Structure formats: C-alpha cells, structure tokens
Amino acid sequence: MNSYMSRREDNVREYHRLLQRRDAQLNRGQFADKGRDMLLNDYMKDEFTRVCHEL
C-alpha cells in the first residue's frame, strides 16, 4: 500500500480554496447581501408574528 500522499489531492484542495477566496472577494467587492432570498424578506412584521403564533 502506498503511504505517500497524492500531490493531486493537494492541488485539487488548493484550487477549491482559491475559488472560494475569489468568490468571497467578489461578494465583498459587490457588497452582496448575505440575507437575500430569506423567508423574512417576504413577510411584513405583523404577518410574520401571526405565522409564528400559528405554528
């Protein structure tokens, strides 16, 4: 059994991290709203309160 780590695994892992850093930097640069498309955006405060009480 080969006990040495595969260099390919390191390359893939590093590439994935590079993509994550790039996406995070783009989001910061575009001031992306992390709370978009959430359930709370669709309800007014009184509607949300009513839904919570009914559940």
The first five atom37 places (N, CA, C, CB, O) and aatype in JSON, in Angstrom:
{
  "aatype": [12, 2, 15, 18, 12, 15, 1, 1, 6, 3, 2, 19, 1, 6, 18, 8, 1, 10, 10, 5, 1, 1, 3, 0, 5, 10, 2, 1, 7, 5, 13, 0, 3, 11, 7, 1, 3, 12, 10, 10, 2, 3, 18, 12, 11, 3, 6, 13, 16, 1, 19, 4, 8, 6, 10],
  "atom_mask": [
    [1, 1, 1, 1, 1],
    [1, 1, 1, 1, 1],
    [1, 1, 1, 1, 1],
    [1, 1, 1, 1, 1],
    [1, 1, 1, 1, 1],
    [1, 1, 1, 1, 1],
    [1, 1, 1, 1, 1],
    [1, 1, 1, 1, 1],
    [1, 1, 1, 1, 1],
    [1, 1, 1, 1, 1],
    [1, 1, 1, 1, 1],
    [1, 1, 1, 1, 1],
    [1, 1, 1, 1, 1],
    [1, 1, 1, 1, 1],
    [1, 1, 1, 1, 1],
    [1, 1, 1, 1, 1],
    [1, 1, 1, 1, 1],
    [1, 1, 1, 1, 1],
    [1, 1, 1, 1, 1],
    [1, 1, 1, 1, 1],
    [1, 1, 1, 1, 1],
    [1, 1, 1, 1, 1],
    [1, 1, 1, 1, 1],
    [1, 1, 1, 1, 1],
    [1, 1, 1, 1, 1],
    [1, 1, 1, 1, 1],
    [1, 1, 1, 1, 1],
    [1, 1, 1, 1, 1],
    [1, 1, 1, 0, 1],
    [1, 1, 1, 1, 1],
    [1, 1, 1, 1, 1],
    [1, 1, 1, 1, 1],
    [1, 1, 1, 1, 1],
    [1, 1, 1, 1, 1],
    [1, 1, 1, 0, 1],
    [1, 1, 1, 1, 1],
    [1, 1, 1, 1, 1],
    [1, 1, 1, 1, 1],
    [1, 1, 1, 1, 1],
    [1, 1, 1, 1, 1],
    [1, 1, 1, 1, 1],
    [1, 1, 1, 1, 1],
    [1, 1, 1, 1, 1],
    [1, 1, 1, 1, 1],
    [1, 1, 1, 1, 1],
    [1, 1, 1, 1, 1],
    [1, 1, 1, 1, 1],
    [1, 1, 1, 1, 1],
    [1, 1, 1, 1, 1],
    [1, 1, 1, 1, 1],
    [1, 1, 1, 1, 1],
    [1, 1, 1, 1, 1],
    [1, 1, 1, 1, 1],
    [1, 1, 1, 1, 1],
    [1, 1, 1, 1, 1]
  ],
  "atom_positions": [
    [[0.84, -1.18, 0.0], [0.0, 0.0, 0.0], [0.89, 1.25, 0.0], [-0.96, -0.01, 1.23], [1.88, 1.32, 0.74]],
    [[0.54, 2.2, -0.82], [1.31, 3.43, -0.94], [1.0, 4.34, 0.24], [1.01, 4.15, -2.29], [-0.16, 4.73, 0.44]],
    [[2.02, 4.69, 1.02], [1.8, 5.52, 2.21], [2.03, 6.99, 1.94], [2.71, 5.06, 3.31], [1.86, 7.82, 2.84]],
    [[2.41, 7.35, 0.71], [2.66, 8.75, 0.37], [1.36, 9.42, -0.09], [3.73, 8.85, -0.73], [0.54, 8.82, -0.77]],
    [[1.22, 10.68, 0.3], [0.03, 11.42, -0.12], [0.13, 11.75, -1.6], [-0.13, 12.71, 0.72], [1.21, 11.97, -2.14]],
    [[-1.01, 11.78, -2.23], [-1.05, 12.14, -3.64], [-0.95, 13.65, -3.78], [-2.35, 11.61, -4.29], [-1.65, 14.39, -3.08]],
    [[-0.1, 14.11, -4.66], [0.04, 15.55, -4.9], [-1.21, 16.09, -5.56], [1.27, 15.85, -5.76], [-1.52, 17.28, -5.42]],
    [[-1.93, 15.25, -6.28], [-3.14, 15.68, -6.95], [-4.19, 16.12, -5.93], [-3.7, 14.55, -7.83], [-4.88, 17.11, -6.17]],
    [[-4.31, 15.44, -4.83], [-5.27, 15.82, -3.79], [-4.98, 17.22, -3.28], [-5.25, 14.81, -2.63], [-5.89, 18.02, -3.08]],
    [[-3.71, 17.52, -3.06], [-3.32, 18.85, -2.59], [-3.67, 19.91, -3.63], [-1.82, 18.88, -2.28], [-4.14, 20.99, -3.28]],
    [[-3.43, 19.6, -4.89], [-3.72, 20.56, -5.95], [-5.21, 20.84, -6.06], [-3.2, 20.04, -7.28], [-5.62, 21.99, -6.21]],
    [[-6.01, 19.81, -5.98], [-7.46, 19.99, -6.06], [-7.96, 20.77, -4.85], [-8.18, 18.63, -6.15], [-8.79, 21.67, -5.0]],
    [[-7.47, 20.45, -3.69], [-7.87, 21.15, -2.47], [-7.49, 22.63, -2.53], [-7.23, 20.49, -1.23], [-8.29, 23.49, -2.17]],
    [[-6.28, 22.91, -2.99], [-5.82, 24.29, -3.11], [-6.63, 25.05, -4.17], [-4.33, 24.33, -3.45], [-6.93, 26.23, -3.98]],
    [[-6.97, 24.4, -5.26], [-7.78, 25.03, -6.3], [-9.16, 25.38, -5.76], [-7.9, 24.1, -7.53], [-9.69, 26.46, -6.04]],
    [[-9.75, 24.48, -5.0], [-11.06, 24.73, -4.4], [-10.99, 25.92, -3.45], [-11.55, 23.47, -3.65], [-11.89, 26.76, -3.46]],
    [[-9.96, 26.0, -2.64], [-9.79, 27.14, -1.74], [-9.6, 28.44, -2.52], [-8.59, 26.91, -0.8], [-10.11, 29.49, -2.13]],
    [[-8.86, 28.36, -3.62], [-8.66, 29.53, -4.47], [-9.99, 30.05, -5.01], [-7.7, 29.2, -5.63], [-10.23, 31.26, -5.02]],
    [[-10.85, 29.14, -5.45], [-12.17, 29.53, -5.95], [-13.02, 30.15, -4.85], [-12.89, 28.33, -6.55], [-13.73, 31.13, -5.08]],
    [[-12.96, 29.59, -3.64], [-13.72, 30.14, -2.52], [-13.24, 31.54, -2.18], [-13.6, 29.22, -1.29], [-14.05, 32.43, -1.93]],
    [[-11.93, 31.75, -2.15], [-11.4, 33.09, -1.86], [-11.8, 34.08, -2.94], [-9.87, 33.04, -1.74], [-12.14, 35.22, -2.64]],
    [[-11.76, 33.64, -4.2], [-12.14, 34.52, -5.31], [-13.61, 34.93, -5.19], [-11.9, 33.82, -6.65], [-13.95, 36.1, -5.34]],
    [[-14.48, 33.96, -4.91], [-15.91, 34.26, -4.77], [-16.18, 35.18, -3.59], [-16.71, 32.96, -4.6], [-17.01, 36.08, -3.68]],
    [[-15.49, 34.95, -2.49], [-15.66, 35.81, -1.31], [-15.21, 37.23, -1.61], [-14.88, 35.24, -0.11], [-15.85, 38.19, -1.19]],
    [[-14.11, 37.36, -2.33], [-13.61, 38.69, -2.69], [-14.58, 39.39, -3.63], [-12.21, 38.59, -3.34], [-14.81, 40.6, -3.5]],
    [[-15.16, 38.67, -4.58], [-16.14, 39.26, -5.48], [-17.38, 39.73, -4.72], [-16.55, 38.25, -6.56], [-17.9, 40.82, -4.97]],
    [[-17.84, 38.92, -3.78], [-19.0, 39.29, -2.98], [-18.73, 40.53, -2.14], [-19.42, 38.13, -2.08], [-19.59, 41.4, -2.02]],
    [[-17.54, 40.61, -1.56], [-17.19, 41.79, -0.78], [-17.12, 43.02, -1.67], [-15.84, 41.58, -0.06], [-17.57, 44.1, -1.28]],
    [[-16.58, 42.87, -2.86], [-16.45, 43.98, -3.78], [-17.78, 44.48, -4.31], [0.0, 0.0, 0.0], [-17.93, 45.66, -4.64]],
    [[-18.75, 43.57, -4.38], [-20.07, 43.94, -4.89], [-21.05, 44.22, -3.76], [-20.61, 42.84, -5.78], [-22.23, 44.45, -4.02]],
    [[-20.57, 44.21, -2.53], [-21.42, 44.43, -1.35], [-22.65, 43.52, -1.39], [-21.85, 45.91, -1.27], [-23.78, 43.98, -1.2]],
    [[-22.42, 42.24, -1.62], [-23.51, 41.27, -1.73], [-24.26, 41.16, -0.42], [-22.98, 39.9, -2.16], [-23.66, 41.16, 0.66]],
    [[-25.58, 41.07, -0.51], [-26.43, 40.95, 0.65], [-26.53, 39.48, 1.04], [-27.84, 41.55, 0.38], [-27.12, 38.68, 0.31]],
    [[-25.96, 39.13, 2.18], [-25.97, 37.73, 2.61], [-27.36, 37.29, 3.06], [-24.98, 37.53, 3.75], [-27.63, 36.09, 3.13]],
    [[-28.24, 38.23, 3.34], [-29.57, 37.89, 3.82], [-30.62, 37.88, 2.73], [0.0, 0.0, 0.0], [-31.81, 37.8, 3.03]],
    [[-30.22, 37.95, 1.49], [-31.2, 37.98, 0.41], [-31.88, 36.62, 0.26], [-30.54, 38.39, -0.92], [-31.32, 35.59, 0.63]],
    [[-33.07, 36.65, -0.28], [-33.85, 35.43, -0.56], [-34.13, 34.63, 0.7], [-33.11, 34.56, -1.55], [-34.14, 33.4, 0.68]],
    [[-34.38, 35.33, 1.78], [-34.71, 34.65, 3.03], [-36.21, 34.74, 3.27], [-33.93, 35.26, 4.22], [-36.89, 35.58, 2.69]],
    [[-36.71, 33.89, 4.12], [-38.12, 33.85, 4.44], [-38.59, 35.18, 5.03], [-38.42, 32.72, 5.41], [-39.71, 35.61, 4.77]],
    [[-37.75, 35.82, 5.81], [-38.15, 37.06, 6.48], [-38.38, 38.2, 5.49], [-37.09, 37.46, 7.49], [-39.08, 39.16, 5.82]],
    [[-37.81, 38.12, 4.32], [-37.97, 39.19, 3.33], [-39.35, 39.23, 2.73], [-36.94, 39.04, 2.24], [-39.76, 40.26, 2.19]],
    [[-40.1, 38.13, 2.8], [-41.4, 38.04, 2.16], [-42.55, 38.45, 3.07], [-41.63, 36.64, 1.68], [-43.67, 38.6, 2.59]],
    [[-42.32, 38.62, 4.34], [-43.39, 38.92, 5.28], [-43.19, 40.28, 5.93], [-43.47, 37.84, 6.35], [-42.06, 40.7, 6.19]],
    [[-44.3, 40.96, 6.18], [-44.27, 42.16, 6.99], [-44.2, 41.71, 8.45], [-45.52, 43.08, 6.72], [-44.46, 40.55, 8.74]],
    [[-43.85, 42.61, 9.36], [-43.64, 42.23, 10.75], [-44.88, 41.61, 11.37], [-43.22, 43.44, 11.56], [-44.78, 40.6, 12.06]],
    [[-46.07, 42.2, 11.13], [-47.3, 41.65, 11.73], [-47.67, 40.3, 11.11], [-48.46, 42.64, 11.55], [-48.19, 39.43, 11.8]],
    [[-47.4, 40.12, 9.81], [-47.67, 38.83, 9.18], [-46.74, 37.75, 9.74], [-47.51, 38.95, 7.65], [-47.18, 36.63, 10.0]],
    [[-45.48, 38.08, 9.92], [-44.52, 37.12, 10.45], [-44.88, 36.73, 11.87], [-43.1, 37.7, 10.41], [-44.77, 35.56, 12.25]],
    [[-45.32, 37.7, 12.67], [-45.73, 37.43, 14.05], [-46.92, 36.48, 14.05], [-46.08, 38.74, 14.8], [-46.96, 35.54, 14.85]],
    [[-47.89, 36.72, 13.18], [-49.07, 35.87, 13.11], [-48.69, 34.44, 12.7], [-50.09, 36.45, 12.11], [-49.18, 33.48, 13.29]],
    [[-47.81, 34.31, 11.71], [-47.37, 32.98, 11.27], [-46.66, 32.24, 12.41], [-46.43, 33.11, 10.04], [-46.88, 31.05, 12.62]],
    [[-45.81, 32.95, 13.13], [-45.09, 32.33, 14.24], [-46.05, 31.85, 15.34], [-44.06, 33.32, 14.84], [-45.86, 30.77, 15.9]],
    [[-47.06, 32.63, 15.64], [-48.02, 32.22, 16.66], [-48.84, 31.02, 16.21], [-48.95, 33.39, 17.01], [-49.16, 30.15, 17.01]],
    [[-49.18, 30.97, 14.93], [-49.97, 29.86, 14.42], [-49.17, 28.55, 14.37], [-50.51, 30.19, 13.04], [-49.72, 27.46, 14.51]],
    [[-47.87, 28.68, 14.17], [-47.04, 27.48, 14.14], [-46.74, 27.0, 15.53], [-45.73, 27.74, 13.39], [-46.05, 25.99, 15.71]]
  ]
}
